[in-house]
Amino acid sequence: MLSRTADNLYWIARYMERAETAARLLEVGARIALLPSAQGYRNDWDSLLRASGNAAGYAAKYGAPAEKAIESWLFFDRDNPNSVASCITAARENGRIVRTALTGQVWDALNTAFQELRQLEARRASCELSRLTDWTMKQAAMVRGSIDATLLRNDGFNFLNIGYYLERGDSTARLMDVKYYVLLPQLEYVGSGLDNDQWSMLLRALGAHRAFHWAYGGEITAAKIAHFLILNPQSPRALITCVAGMANHLGRLAKYYGRETPAQPAVQDLLKMIETATVETIFDEGLHEFLTRFVGEAARLGAVIHDSYLSGDM
C-alpha cells in the first residue's frame, strides 16, 4: 500500500474519533455544570478547553471562557481544527481521496455524516447541545461499525484501527484529566459526594456507566475509575485496551510486510509502561502527572508510526 493511502486511512479514523471526543468533552461539561459544586481550580468550561488542547486558539478568537462560545468552538467553528465540524469534514475528505480503498458502506457513512453536518450548520442557532452530541456519537458509531462489518482485514484495516486506538487512548486520558485535575475544587473534596458525583458524570459521558457497574458494582471511587479507565483490559476505552490494540495491529503490519519498524518496539514500550503500573503507583505519581506522561508518550508513538509507515513508500 502506498504510504499516502495508509495516511488517509489512518486519519479517517483519527478524525472520527476526535470528533466524538469533542462531543464527549461538551457532554462532560454540560453534565458537570448541572451539579451543585464549589468553585473548582478553574471554570468548568475553561477546563474542557485545556483538556482539548485548544485553549490558546479559543482565547485568540473569543477571549475569556464562556459556555456558548466554547460550545461553538468545539462543535461548529472551522477555525478550530479539532472541532466536530472540522474533524468530520476532514475525515470525509480523506475518505474521498481513497474512495477505492473503502467499501460503499464506509463511504456512505462518512458522506452521510458530512451532509447531515451541513444541515446542522444551516440551523445551528436552533440546535440543542444534547442533540448535537448525540448526533456526533451516532455518526462516529456508524462509521466504525461499517468499517468493522465490511472491510477486508488487510493492511488498510490495520491502519484504520491504529488510528482509532491511538486517538481513543489520547482522548480517554484527556477526559479523565478534566475531571481529576481541573474540576475537583480542593484536596478535601477527594472521596466526597461531590467527587463521586463528578466521576459518575464522567462515566455517563463516556458511555461507560453501566459497564463500570458490571465490572465493579457498588460505590464509584477514584481508585476504581482509575483501574477501569487505565488498567482494565475488559474496558473498551481503557488505556491498556487502546495500547494493546495498537500493538496487535502494528504486529499484523510487521507480519504482512515481512519486517518490523521502530513502531513495533515503541508500542511495546508503551504497553509495558501500562502493564507494570498499578493503581497505587499511579496515585503515588499523581493521576494528573501519569495522564500527562501518557499523552506525551502516545504523541511520540504517533510520530514514530508516521515516520515508519506514513511518510514514504512502504
Secondary structure, DSSP 8 states (H G I E B T S, - for coil): --HHHHHHHHHHHHHHHHHHHHHHHHHHHHHHHTS-----SS-HHHHHHHHHT-HHHHHHHH-S--HHHHHHHHHT-TTSTTSHHHHHHHHHHHHHHTGGGS-HHHHHHHHHHHHHHHHHHHTGGG--HHHHHHHHHHHHHHHHHHHHHHS-SSHHHHHHHHHHHHHHHHHHHHHHHIIIIII---GGGTTSHHHHHHHHHHHHHTT-HHHHHHHT-S---HHHHHIIIII-TTSTT-HHHHHHHHHHHHHHHHHHHTS--THHHHHHHHHHHHHT--HHHHHHH-HHHHHHHHHHHHHHHHHHHIIIIISS--
